[in-house]
Amino acid sequence: MGPRQRRPTRLFNVFSRFPFWLYNAALTAGAPLWLSYYGARALRRRTSCRSLRERLACGLPCPPPPLIWLHCVSVGETLAGQPLAEALRERLPAARFAISTTTDAGQARAREQLAWMDARFHFPLDLPWVADRAVASLKPALVIILETEIWPNFLRACARRGVPVVLVNGRLSDRSFARYRRLGRGMGDLLRRFTLCLMQSAEDAERIRQLGAPAERVLMTGNLKYAPPNAAERARRDRIAADLQRQFGLGDGRPCIVAGSTVEGEEAILAEAFAWLRARPGLSRCRLLLAPRHPERFAAVARELQRRSRLVARRSQPGPDDERADVILLDTIGELVAAYRWADVAFIGGSLVPRGGHNILEPAAEGLPVVTGHHMENFRAILNRFRAADAIWQLAPGMPDELPAALATALETLLTDPARASGLGSRAKATWAAETGAVAATVAALESRILPSIPALGAIRGD
């Protein structure tokens, strides 16, 4: 049984080494900018009016206690948090659950995938009075934050009310680690406001200790993104995959490359590599399905592809020539994982330019050969496991003008050498399957270290 939680003293809140006064002054100075941004969105889109109210902690839903509040940034974190939330619901059947997200895309996915939850809303802005109002309104018994979302005023609001906050699936990229280290002891003061830090890897655990998190509150429980999908999610993917097949004629023998989560600067490289591929013997019928990371870039990417390719089809705009398209633009949210079903090779975006890469686990779980660029710093622990198993093709560092040829060579090799592609895909799937125990490890840590110290939750455990 873990130590019983005690209400932090006000001295801790007043004399923190973290410069709250400076942080809040900067937020206040930037108020005209973020108010203009959210106000303009509210005028353009009806749903953004609700979003703005939620971000200001106005009219938040208030389920009866005891409430577990799960916070996820966007789509990826929401998907990672889903199996954890469902495991906790099974363990705590009388508890209430709420989920907040930072992005609209994450909120849309939460409303679709986690409709059973008692409340779904946008995460409040990290202004002192907003954070205080949010915590006071919802009165959570426990807050669970995914993937190192550190909001100082929100953490302080929870500490003032004695609400335990647990960091789950935590990770620290090279960039984040370097940035947080500049805060010195102030960062340690913030991290001590987490009751427990459950990190993805031993390296992440060591880094958060170096930043000042108490060593006894840090555990390594693995990566929740390795968790296999449940039956409902598998059925959803099946429906989307079938619809994609009907619209675009996928799976008809034409080689297909799925490029997922691409960012600015990568579509031009992919288009050049793709044009080179289609000129190679046996690959003239090759197709490219491309999914940009950010929805606000869909229109710009469509124009870029149409300028370079003979026939481009858009998922959001069905047309009579979709089955003939050379390039397919997946300009929708939440369908990429289903699209991997039709890939012969997967490419992971955010890795050809210095953006830190994106998640390789979804195509790996499908048994696909996966290609990435050199920039995978944000997923180093995962990448290292796959590289150790010879389960991924990562391009070597090179000059920007060398990238199209290097990418085309990797894709051509895997498209024309079935044995090599199959071996790489099989090893990728085996590596993914060997790491799927993170949900059980996370729940076990919460049960042993957190739940016994929260009377409202301990009393309703489904033992």
C-alpha positions in Angstrom: 0.0 0.0 0.0 1.4 3.4 -0.9 1.7 6.3 1.4 -1.6 8.1 2.2 -1.9 11.4 0.4 -1.7 14.6 2.4 -2.9 18.0 1.4 0.2 20.0 0.4 0.9 23.1 2.5 0.3 26.5 1.2 4.0 27.3 1.8 4.8 24.9 -1.0 2.5 26.7 -3.3 3.7 30.2 -2.3 7.5 29.6 -2.1 7.9 27.3 -5.2 11.1 27.7 -7.1 9.1 27.6 -10.3 8.6 31.3 -11.5 4.8 31.2 -11.5 4.7 35.0 -11.5 6.8 35.2 -14.7 4.9 32.3 -16.4 1.5 33.9 -15.6 2.7 37.4 -16.7 3.7 35.9 -20.1 0.3 34.2 -20.4 -1.5 37.4 -19.6 0.6 39.4 -22.0 -0.3 36.9 -24.8 -4.0 37.0 -24.0 -4.9 39.1 -27.0 -3.3 36.6 -29.3 -4.9 33.5 -28.0 -8.2 35.1 -27.4 -8.2 36.4 -31.0 -7.2 32.9 -32.2 -10.0 31.1 -30.4 -12.5 33.9 -31.0 -11.9 33.7 -34.8 -12.3 29.9 -34.7 -15.6 30.3 -32.8 -16.9 32.6 -35.5 -15.9 30.2 -38.3 -17.1 27.0 -36.7 -20.1 26.5 -34.5 -18.5 23.7 -32.5 -15.6 26.1 -31.6 -18.0 28.2 -29.5 -18.4 25.2 -27.2 -14.7 24.6 -27.4 -13.9 28.2 -26.3 -16.3 27.9 -23.3 -14.7 24.7 -22.3 -11.2 26.1 -22.6 -12.3 28.9 -20.2 -13.8 26.2 -17.8 -17.3 27.6 -18.3 -20.2 25.2 -18.2 -18.1 22.1 -17.8 -20.0 18.9 -17.3 -19.8 17.8 -13.6 -20.4 14.1 -13.1 -21.1 12.9 -9.6 -18.1 11.6 -7.6 -15.8 9.8 -7.5 -14.4 11.1 -10.8 -11.3 10.0 -12.7 -10.1 12.7 -15.1 -8.0 11.5 -18.0 -6.2 14.1 -20.1 -4.8 13.5 -23.6 -3.3 15.9 -26.1 -4.6 14.7 -29.4 -5.6 11.6 -31.4 -2.5 9.5 -30.6 -2.7 10.0 -26.9 -6.5 9.4 -26.9 -6.0 6.1 -28.6 -3.2 5.2 -26.2 -5.4 6.1 -23.2 -8.5 4.2 -24.4 -7.3 0.7 -23.2 -6.2 2.1 -19.9 -9.5 3.9 -19.4 -11.4 0.7 -20.2 -9.2 -1.4 -17.9 -9.8 1.1 -15.1 -13.6 1.1 -15.7 -13.6 -2.7 -15.4 -11.6 -2.4 -12.2 -13.7 0.5 -10.8 -17.2 0.0 -12.1 -18.8 2.6 -9.9 -16.4 5.4 -10.7 -17.2 8.2 -13.2 -14.8 9.1 -16.0 -14.1 12.3 -17.9 -11.6 12.9 -20.7 -10.2 16.2 -21.9 -8.1 16.9 -25.0 -6.1 19.8 -26.2 -6.9 19.5 -29.9 -10.2 19.4 -31.8 -9.1 16.2 -33.6 -8.5 14.6 -30.2 -11.8 15.7 -29.0 -13.6 14.3 -32.0 -11.9 11.0 -31.5 -12.7 11.0 -27.8 -16.4 11.6 -28.5 -16.4 8.7 -31.0 -14.3 6.2 -29.2 -15.0 7.0 -25.6 -18.7 7.8 -25.8 -19.3 5.7 -22.7 -17.4 8.3 -20.6 -19.5 10.6 -18.4 -17.9 13.8 -19.7 -15.8 14.9 -22.7 -14.4 18.4 -23.1 -11.4 20.5 -24.2 -8.7 21.0 -21.6 -8.9 24.4 -19.9 -6.4 27.0 -20.6 -3.6 27.1 -18.1 -4.5 30.4 -16.6 -4.7 30.5 -12.7 -8.3 31.3 -12.4 -9.4 29.0 -15.2 -7.4 26.0 -13.8 -8.8 26.7 -10.4 -12.4 26.9 -11.7 -12.0 23.6 -13.7 -10.6 21.6 -10.7 -13.2 23.1 -8.3 -16.1 22.3 -10.7 -15.2 18.7 -11.5 -13.8 17.8 -8.1 -11.8 14.8 -9.5 -10.6 12.1 -7.2 -7.7 11.4 -9.5 -6.2 13.1 -12.6 -4.2 11.0 -15.1 -2.2 12.9 -17.7 -0.7 11.1 -20.7 2.7 11.8 -22.2 4.4 14.5 -20.2 1.8 17.3 -20.4 3.0 19.7 -17.8 0.7 22.6 -17.0 2.0 24.5 -14.0 -1.2 26.3 -12.9 -3.3 23.2 -13.4 -0.8 21.2 -11.3 -0.9 23.9 -8.6 -4.7 23.9 -8.6 -4.8 20.1 -8.1 -2.1 20.3 -5.3 -4.1 23.0 -3.5 -7.1 20.6 -3.4 -5.1 17.5 -2.6 -6.0 15.9 -5.9 -3.4 13.2 -6.9 -2.0 13.7 -10.4 -0.4 10.8 -12.2 1.8 11.1 -15.3 1.2 8.0 -17.5 3.0 6.9 -20.6 5.5 9.6 -19.9 8.4 10.3 -22.3 11.0 13.0 -22.7 12.4 13.7 -26.1 15.9 15.2 -26.5 14.4 18.6 -27.2 12.0 18.5 -24.3 14.7 17.2 -21.9 17.0 20.0 -22.9 14.3 22.7 -22.6 13.1 21.5 -19.2 16.6 21.4 -17.8 16.9 25.1 -18.3 14.3 25.6 -15.6 16.7 24.1 -13.1 15.2 23.5 -9.6 12.0 25.1 -10.7 11.3 22.1 -12.9 11.9 19.8 -9.9 9.3 21.7 -8.0 6.7 21.2 -10.8 7.5 17.5 -11.0 7.1 17.0 -7.3 3.4 17.9 -7.8 3.0 14.6 -9.6 2.1 11.8 -7.2 3.5 9.2 -9.6 5.4 9.3 -12.9 4.9 6.1 -15.0 7.4 6.4 -17.9 7.7 4.5 -21.2 11.3 3.5 -21.0 14.2 3.3 -18.6 15.8 6.3 -20.4 12.6 8.4 -19.9 12.5 7.4 -16.2 16.2 8.4 -15.7 15.6 11.7 -17.5 12.6 12.7 -15.3 14.6 11.8 -12.2 17.4 14.1 -13.4 14.9 16.9 -13.9 13.9 16.6 -10.2 11.1 14.1 -9.9 11.5 12.1 -6.6 13.1 8.8 -7.5 10.6 6.8 -5.4 7.7 8.2 -7.5 9.1 7.1 -10.8 8.5 3.8 -12.4 9.0 2.3 -15.9 5.8 0.7 -17.1 6.2 0.6 -20.9 4.4 2.3 -23.8 0.6 2.2 -23.9 0.7 2.6 -27.7 1.8 -1.0 -28.0 -1.6 -2.1 -26.6 -3.6 -4.2 -29.2 -7.0 -2.7 -30.2 -10.1 -4.0 -28.5 -13.0 -5.6 -30.4 -14.8 -2.3 -31.0 -11.7 -0.6 -32.4 -11.0 -3.6 -34.6 -14.5 -3.4 -36.0 -14.2 0.3 -36.6 -11.0 -0.2 -38.6 -12.6 -3.0 -40.6 -15.4 -0.7 -41.6 -13.0 2.1 -42.7 -10.7 -0.3 -44.5 -13.6 -1.8 -46.5 -14.9 1.7 -47.3 -11.4 2.8 -48.5 -11.2 -0.3 -50.6 -14.6 0.4 -52.3 -13.7 4.1 -53.0 -10.2 3.6 -54.3 -10.0 0.0 -55.5 -7.3 -0.8 -53.1 -6.0 -4.4 -52.8 -6.3 -5.0 -56.5 -2.7 -6.0 -57.0 -1.3 -2.5 -57.6 1.6 -1.9 -55.2 0.6 0.7 -52.6 2.8 2.9 -50.4 1.1 4.5 -47.4 2.9 7.6 -46.1 1.5 8.4 -42.7 1.6 11.6 -40.6 3.6 13.7 -43.1 4.6 17.2 -42.3 5.5 20.3 -44.2 8.5 19.8 -46.5 8.0 16.0 -46.8 5.2 15.8 -49.5 7.5 17.3 -52.1 10.2 14.7 -51.3 7.7 11.9 -51.4 6.2 13.1 -54.7 9.7 13.2 -56.3 10.6 9.7 -55.0 7.2 8.4 -56.1 7.7 9.8 -59.7 11.1 8.1 -59.8 9.5 4.8 -58.6 6.8 4.8 -61.3 9.5 5.1 -63.9 11.2 1.9 -62.7 10.5 -1.5 -64.4 7.5 -3.3 -62.8 6.4 -0.3 -60.7 4.5 1.8 -63.3 1.2 1.0 -61.6 2.5 1.9 -58.1 0.2 4.0 -55.9 0.8 6.5 -53.1 -1.7 7.0 -50.3 -0.6 10.0 -48.3 -2.0 11.2 -44.9 -0.8 14.6 -43.7 -0.4 15.0 -39.9 -2.2 18.3 -39.6 -5.7 18.8 -40.9 -5.1 22.5 -41.6 -2.6 21.5 -44.3 -5.0 19.3 -46.3 -5.9 21.9 -48.9 -2.3 23.0 -49.4 -1.0 19.4 -49.7 -3.8 18.7 -52.3 -2.6 21.5 -54.4 1.0 20.4 -54.2 0.1 16.8 -55.2 -2.1 18.0 -58.0 0.7 20.1 -59.4 3.1 17.1 -59.5 0.9 14.1 -60.2 -1.4 13.1 -63.1 -4.4 12.0 -61.1 -5.0 12.7 -57.4 -8.0 11.6 -55.4 -9.2 12.9 -52.1 -10.9 10.8 -49.5 -13.1 13.7 -48.5 -14.3 14.4 -52.1 -15.3 11.1 -53.8 -15.1 11.2 -57.6 -15.7 8.9 -60.6 -11.9 8.5 -61.2 -10.9 7.6 -57.6 -10.1 4.0 -58.5 -7.7 5.2 -61.3 -5.9 7.7 -59.1 -2.1 7.4 -58.8 -2.0 9.4 -55.6 -4.7 9.3 -52.8 -4.9 12.0 -50.2 -6.3 10.8 -46.9 -7.6 14.2 -45.8 -9.7 12.8 -42.9 -9.0 12.2 -39.2 -8.7 8.8 -37.6 -8.5 6.6 -40.7 -4.8 6.2 -41.2 -4.5 3.1 -39.0 -7.2 1.4 -41.2 -5.5 2.5 -44.4 -2.3 0.6 -43.4 -4.4 -2.5 -44.1 -3.8 -1.9 -47.8 -0.2 -1.0 -47.7 2.7 -3.0 -49.2 5.2 -0.6 -47.5 4.6 2.1 -44.9 6.6 5.3 -44.6 6.4 7.3 -41.3 6.4 11.1 -41.6 8.0 13.8 -39.5 11.2 11.9 -40.0 12.7 13.4 -43.3 12.8 16.8 -41.7 13.8 17.6 -38.1 10.4 17.1 -36.5 11.2 14.1 -34.3 9.2 11.5 -36.2 5.9 9.8 -35.5 4.5 6.5 -34.2 5.8 3.4 -36.0 3.7 1.0 -34.0 0.5 1.0 -36.0 2.0 -0.2 -39.3 4.3 -2.6 -37.3 1.2 -4.2 -35.7 0.0 -4.9 -39.3 3.2 -6.7 -40.1 4.3 -4.1 -42.6 7.8 -3.2 -43.6 8.3 0.3 -42.2 10.6 3.0 -43.6 11.5 6.2 -41.7 13.8 9.1 -42.2 16.7 9.9 -40.0 14.9 12.2 -37.6 13.2 10.0 -35.1 14.4 11.6 -31.9 10.9 11.7 -30.2 10.6 8.0 -30.5 14.1 6.9 -29.7 13.2 4.2 -27.2 10.8 2.5 -29.7 13.2 3.0 -32.6 16.1 1.4 -30.6 14.0 -1.7 -29.9 13.1 -2.1 -33.6 16.6 -1.4 -34.8 18.0 -4.0 -32.4 15.6 -6.5 -33.9 16.4 -5.5 -37.5 12.7 -4.6 -37.8 12.8 -1.2 -39.5 14.5 0.5 -42.4 15.8 3.9 -41.3 17.4 6.2 -43.9 20.9 7.3 -43.2 21.6 11.1 -42.6 22.0 12.9 -45.9 21.7 16.3 -47.6 18.2 17.4 -48.5 18.7 16.9 -52.2 19.8 13.3 -51.6 16.6 12.3 -49.7 14.3 11.6 -52.7 16.7 9.1 -54.2 17.5 7.5 -50.9 13.8 7.1 -50.1 13.0 5.8 -53.6 15.8 3.2 -53.3 14.4 1.9 -50.0 10.8 1.8 -51.3 11.9 0.1 -54.6 13.9 -2.5 -52.7 10.9 -3.5 -50.5 8.4 -3.4 -53.3 10.5 -5.6 -55.6 12.0 -8.0 -53.0 9.1 -9.8 -51.4 11.3 -12.0 -49.1 13.1 -9.0 -47.7 9.8 -7.0 -47.2 8.1 -10.0 -45.6 11.0 -10.6 -43.2 11.2 -6.9 -42.2 7.4 -6.9 -41.6 7.4 -10.1 -39.6 10.2 -8.9 -37.3 8.3 -5.6 -36.9 5.1 -7.4 -35.8 7.0 -9.6 -33.4 8.8 -6.7 -31.8 5.5 -4.9 -31.4 3.8 -8.1 -29.9 6.6 -8.5 -27.4 5.9 -5.1 -25.8 2.1 -5.2 -25.2 2.1 -5.4 -21.4 2.0 -1.7 -20.7 -1.7 -1.5 -19.8 -1.4 -4.2 -17.2 1.8 -2.7 -15.8 0.2 0.7 -15.6 -3.0 -0.5 -13.9 -0.9 -2.6 -11.4 1.1 0.5 -10.5 -2.0 2.6 -10.0 -3.6 -0.2 -7.8 -0.5 -0.6 -5.6 0.6 3.0 -5.4 -2.4 5.3 -5.9 -5.8 3.8 -5.4 -5.3 2.7 -1.7 -4.6 6.3 -0.8 -7.8 7.7 -2.3 -10.7 6.6 0.0 -13.4 7.5 -2.6 -11.8 5.1 -5.1 -10.5 2.5 -2.8 -14.1 1.9 -1.4 -15.5 1.0 -4.9 -12.8 -1.2 -6.2 -14.2 -4.2 -8.1 -12.3 -6.9 -6.1 
